[in-house]
């Protein structure tokens, strides 16, 4: 019996619902799969696991009592549940769809929580990727430096969607929305259609000291860390290289994101550029 590949990546054209499986020798598969592999290293780091434990505690404490999963359970108990989730991800990542119907450049990826029961199957849960952004990454392959910045962006996207959103689909069987209290301070001021939290952005803030955004300033897909006061600091190029080339816990924790000089972005300015 043949084993399934750890990553299953499909593509959907704009205006279509038909999904086409991507062969593992295509550029889009290779670059997306590489970002997933690096993300798994980050998710397994002590820093990330501790952050996911902390956020899960806040998530649980702000749910109605009948939805709480960890009432009376220690942080060590929460950490054990997170360890099981990370182990599952190492065996099988969620279904990845390169989606041509995602046309907003400010929306690079998303995960919709689906209710599940029985045994958790990652392939029943999707992460959608902005097709144009994936194509931009592939087209950047002739420039090693630009490609690494795009790879770094996709690592952050998967870290956000898997560690910040899919984790809670797993822990809570897809039922509750994120409590409003689980939102980073610099995100609360932004216009939101629903009164719900943002666990992915909260994970970024706990691990990296701010939300990680990608602006085309000064170059395409440049990573910045935006702190709780909306001060943006550019991530050093060496930090990006270290994170992509050296997949160790030391390089994938908060250390590579030591930023350069601060720049203040207003909301009106930031909307003109791609978020990660």
KAVENVEN-V658675 format. One record per helix or strand of 3 or more residues. SS is the DSSP state (@ for helix, = for strand). FROM is the first residue (numbers start at 1). TO is the last residue. If there is no record, write none. Layout:
ss->SS from->FROM to->TO
ss->SS from->FROM to->TO
This chain:
ss->= from->9 to->12
ss->@ from->27 to->43
ss->@ from->46 to->61
ss->@ from->65 to->67
ss->@ from->75 to->91
ss->= from->95 to->99
ss->@ from->122 to->124
ss->= from->126 to->130
ss->@ from->131 to->142
ss->@ from->144 to->171
ss->@ from->185 to->188
ss->@ from->199 to->208
ss->= from->211 to->215
ss->= from->222 to->226
ss->= from->231 to->235
ss->@ from->237 to->245
ss->@ from->249 to->252
ss->@ from->254 to->257
ss->= from->259 to->264
ss->@ from->267 to->270
